[in-house]
Amino acid sequence: MTQPLTDLTLARSRQLSDEYPWVWLYDIEVPTTPPTRYRLTNYDRNFSFDATSSGVPLVYEPFPIVQGPVTQASDGDLPQIQLQVANESQIMRTILEDHDGLVGQPIVIRLVHILQQGDPSAALRFDGQIVACKATYDRVAWNVSALNLTQSSLPGRRYIRDHCRWRYGDANCGYDLNNSTLSTAQPSCRKTLADCEAHGDSEVAAGLSRQHPARFGGWPGIPRQGRR
């Protein structure tokens, strides 16, 4: 039985979003002298993003950490996010005991798409503060204060699910319009994921390595409105 084209497109979109995921990054400051900063990620391996002023890459280490949804108390308090972190290591327990659970400490949360790992301006960044801590033998639950939009650094671009943001044929797009075979096969682009896949088929047909849809400039991993 043949799958409908719409089902195949959605399946490919999900496959692409899984292959190229969004990654959460956390900068947690510990009030030692001088302050110590821990960089953690929910990714399954070390993740380099941005660099120091001297050009040294910042490396985020994988760590068991789960981020809950934004919640707001019924009494009108500012919204909060809960982070749950593994508490099985002696290092984590010592940090919590020596520094009151890190309550009052700043924390920076970033959301980065893996295809934009080399572009520091592409991160969604939120600056918050740990306002409460509950620890058990195996985990720590931090409540992070509401994200203050006046202190947040927002990216200089829009994030759109189904529309590519690159100019057709530029260095970001990567489709070689100087190749007569490719330009004849695909003289234009509708900037959709399906059309990006068709451009990749043309690359393969021309005997070249497939660059598309991996270079698609949209964000198919963003959930559709009204869907769970």
C-alpha positions in Angstrom: 0.0 0.0 0.0 1.4 3.4 -1.0 1.7 6.1 1.7 0.1 9.4 0.9 2.5 12.1 -0.1 1.6 14.3 2.9 2.3 11.4 5.3 5.7 10.8 3.7 6.6 14.5 4.0 5.7 14.6 7.6 7.7 11.4 8.3 10.7 13.0 6.6 10.2 16.2 8.6 10.2 14.2 11.8 13.3 12.3 10.7 15.1 15.5 9.9 14.2 17.1 13.2 15.4 14.0 15.1 18.7 13.9 13.1 19.3 17.6 13.7 18.0 18.2 17.2 17.7 21.3 19.4 20.1 21.2 22.3 19.7 22.7 25.8 22.8 24.3 27.4 23.1 25.4 31.0 25.6 27.8 32.6 25.5 27.4 36.4 27.6 29.7 38.6 28.9 28.5 42.0 30.0 31.3 44.4 33.5 30.2 45.1 36.5 32.7 45.0 36.8 33.3 42.1 33.4 32.0 40.9 33.3 28.6 39.3 31.1 28.0 36.3 29.7 24.6 35.3 28.5 24.1 31.7 26.1 21.3 31.3 24.0 20.0 28.4 21.2 17.4 27.9 23.0 16.3 24.7 24.7 12.8 24.7 28.2 14.1 24.2 30.4 17.2 24.7 28.9 20.2 22.9 31.1 23.2 21.9 29.3 26.5 21.6 30.6 30.1 21.6 34.1 30.9 23.0 35.8 33.1 25.6 37.2 36.5 24.7 40.5 34.9 24.0 39.0 32.5 21.5 38.9 29.3 23.7 35.8 27.2 22.8 33.2 26.8 25.6 32.5 23.1 26.1 29.3 21.9 27.7 29.5 18.4 29.2 26.6 15.9 29.1 24.8 15.5 32.4 21.5 13.9 33.5 19.3 17.0 33.5 15.6 17.5 32.7 13.8 20.7 32.2 10.2 21.1 33.0 7.6 23.4 31.5 7.1 27.0 32.6 4.7 27.2 35.5 2.9 30.1 37.3 1.5 30.0 40.8 -2.1 30.9 41.3 -1.1 33.8 43.6 0.4 35.7 40.7 4.0 35.1 41.4 6.4 35.2 38.5 6.6 32.1 36.3 9.3 29.5 37.1 11.0 26.6 35.4 12.1 23.5 37.3 15.4 21.8 36.5 16.0 18.3 37.8 19.6 17.2 38.0 21.2 14.0 39.1 22.6 14.1 42.6 24.5 10.9 42.8 28.0 12.4 42.6 29.9 13.5 45.7 30.9 16.7 43.8 27.3 17.8 43.4 26.4 17.0 47.0 29.4 19.0 48.3 28.5 22.0 46.1 24.9 22.0 47.4 25.9 21.6 51.0 28.6 24.3 50.9 26.5 26.9 49.0 22.9 26.5 50.3 21.7 24.6 47.3 22.9 27.4 45.0 19.8 29.4 45.9 20.2 33.0 44.7 22.8 32.0 42.0 22.5 33.1 38.4 21.9 30.5 35.7 21.9 31.0 31.9 19.8 28.7 29.7 20.4 28.5 26.0 18.5 26.6 23.3 20.6 25.9 20.2 19.8 24.0 17.0 22.7 21.6 16.2 23.0 23.0 12.6 23.7 26.4 14.1 26.4 25.2 16.6 29.0 27.5 15.0 26.9 30.7 15.2 26.7 32.2 18.7 24.1 34.7 17.7 21.7 31.9 16.8 21.0 30.8 20.4 17.8 31.5 22.3 19.2 32.8 25.6 17.4 33.2 28.9 19.0 34.6 32.1 17.4 33.5 35.4 18.1 32.8 39.0 17.8 29.8 41.2 15.1 30.7 43.8 14.5 27.3 45.5 16.2 23.9 45.9 14.9 20.5 47.0 17.4 17.7 47.1 17.0 13.9 47.6 19.5 11.2 47.6 19.5 10.8 43.8 18.3 14.1 42.4 18.1 17.9 42.8 15.2 20.0 41.8 15.9 23.7 41.2 13.2 26.3 40.7 14.5 29.0 38.3 12.9 32.4 38.5 10.9 33.9 35.7 12.8 34.8 32.6 13.2 38.6 32.5 12.6 39.6 28.9 14.4 43.0 29.5 17.6 41.0 30.3 17.2 38.3 27.7 19.3 38.3 24.5 17.1 37.3 21.6 18.5 36.0 18.3 18.7 38.3 15.3 16.4 36.1 13.2 13.0 34.6 13.0 12.5 30.8 13.6 9.9 29.5 11.1 9.0 25.8 10.8 8.3 25.4 7.1 10.1 28.2 5.3 13.8 28.3 4.5 15.5 31.6 5.5 18.5 31.3 3.2 18.8 33.2 -0.1 18.6 30.7 -2.9 22.1 29.7 -4.0 24.1 31.6 -1.4 26.8 30.1 0.8 24.2 29.1 3.5 21.9 27.5 1.0 24.8 25.6 -0.7 23.0 24.7 -3.9 25.5 25.3 -6.7 23.7 27.4 -9.3 27.0 27.8 -11.2 26.7 24.1 -12.1 24.7 24.1 -15.3 23.2 20.7 -14.7 21.9 21.7 -11.2 20.7 25.1 -12.3 18.8 23.6 -15.2 17.3 20.9 -13.1 16.2 23.3 -10.3 16.1 26.9 -11.7 14.2 28.1 -8.6 13.3 27.1 -5.1 9.9 27.3 -3.3 11.9 27.3 0.1 9.9 24.4 1.5 11.3 21.2 3.0 9.8 19.1 0.2 11.4 21.3 -2.5 14.7 21.2 -0.6 14.5 17.4 -0.8 13.9 17.6 -4.5 17.1 19.7 -4.8 19.0 17.0 -3.0 17.6 14.4 -5.5 19.0 16.6 -8.3 22.4 16.6 -6.7 22.4 12.8 -6.5 21.2 12.5 -10.1 24.1 14.8 -11.2 26.6 12.4 -9.4 27.3 14.8 -6.6 27.0 14.3 -2.8 23.6 15.2 -1.4 23.7 18.5 0.5 19.9 18.9 0.8 17.7 18.8 2.8 20.4 18.9 5.5 21.0 22.5 4.6 17.3 23.4 4.9 17.1 26.8 6.6 13.7 26.2 8.3 13.1 24.6 11.7 11.0 21.5 11.1 11.5 20.4 14.7 9.3 23.3 15.9 5.9 21.9 16.9 2.9 22.9 14.8 0.4 25.1 16.6 -2.6 23.3 17.9 -0.8 19.9 17.9 0.6 17.9 20.8 
